[in-house]
Amino acid sequence: MRLTQNGERCLTVSPRGAKCVRLGWKLAPVNKMVNEVPNAPIFNSVYRHGVDEKRRIQIPSMWREKDSKVQFTLIVWPQRSEGPCLRVLPPKEMTELMASLDAMPNEDRNKTILKRIIGAESTQVALDGAGRICVPDEMAKAANIKSEAVLVGLLDRFEIWDPVRYEKVKAADAVLAQEAFKLME
């Protein structure tokens, strides 16, 4: 989801725009391809990895940037009733999130609330030499990440889930999938 210049909430579906998803939501045309950054990874598939005693999680090699110094932004994402997960944004997506927040009208009190929550509940992490990220203790506790984690690709970003919570989310998504895929027609 992104915001248009006038603050409307929009869901990016295709380069030409699409149908309204919910009453009051307007889908705006988007003039970009999914992977417009050269050599940027596409985050697809689901991976299950162990979490070591230092809370390090292996990132799939296909998801790693060519530049080993790239930092991801980890955000405790509280949006689901099943419990929070960790949303992981590459630099381009974090830049777009910040631009979307800045585009919101200053009079909209949600702007400051979102900036405060995302700012307080996020951190930058880099891959170590073995291709792992280290999840800060408080974030791991918030997302219930313990000895195992499920990494779920969202094409332009990914999420890290507690395996039990993810199974609940997957079941809930399956119920809504048929309606969601109508947007792709």
DARARA-V148933 format. One line per field, one symbol per residue. phi: phi as a letter, one per 40 degrees, with the letter a starting at -180 (. if undefined). A space follows every 10 residues. Layout:
# DARARA-V148933
phi->???
This chain:
# DARARA-V148933
phi->.abcdcgccb bcbacbgacc cbdgbbcccb bacdbccdgc cbcbgbbbbc bcccgcbccd dccccccccc bcbcbcbccc cchcbbcbbc dccccccccc cccccccccc dccccccccc bbacbbcccc gbbbcddccc cccgcbcaab bbcbgbaabb bcdccccccc cccccccdcc ccccc
